[in-house]
Amino acid sequence: MCIICNKIEINPQKLYNGCIFMAVAHAVTVGEYPELNYEHSWDGINYCVNNSQGCRGTITFGKKYIIAVFQDISAKTPYQDAMNYFKGAPEAIVELAKTEAFQYVLENIAGEIKPCITAAFWGTWDELYSTFEYGEFMKNSAHILDIQLMEIHEALKACDEYYGLTDEQMDLILFLSKQRTQTDFSMPIILKKTDALYGDMDEIRVSMDELNIKLEE
């Protein structure tokens, strides 16, 4: 797609499935950990992640294109104008980035509000590109996607280590993430009452609603 960029070895569909998985895991557990409600969210076609350690990112999953932008205070490369990372990208991708992904990484630079990032990738549902080599790209912010890029059972183990999941929660995460990735996002998933959800139910509903998962009253 882009002769001046590097194709990165990330499977777009696997990435999408992993982001859905993490958003579901977050929604299932956020009632217990409401103070972490900012770590994962889904806003329309945008998945947002924040590791609470100075790194955050947004991935736009459009019908044709995928765009990801990251900010990492520990990155060797300082924040740059986001457009620097989209040189050579097709105009359709640039326009989608401006209306979607860039809106989540706006900074006030000398009185000017503009999107500033430390890494990015973009492409189609077939292949993804970055101005970085893959290894440099992962170090420069995309490490925040480590779990999202794992195989499903490895990801579940990582979530268990982080959240301390019950067997019921594990089963629910696997079920809901499979349902959400295999059905059109516009189709709501109705979730019957379950003992796997507890704590602050308002927080759970907010995160579930973002995934178009509706809890029965």
Secondary structure, DSSP 8 states (H G I E B T S, - for coil): --TTSEEE---HHHHHHHHHHHHHHHHHHTTT-GGGTTSEEEETTEEEEE-SSSEEEEEEE-SSEEEEEEEETT-SS--EEGGGGGTT--HHHHHHHHHTGGGGSEEEETTEEEEEESEEEEEESS-EEESS-HHHHHHTTGGGGTGGGS-HHHHHHHHHHHH---HHHHHHHHHHHHHHHHS-TTS-EEE---TT--S-HHHHHHHHHHTTEEE--
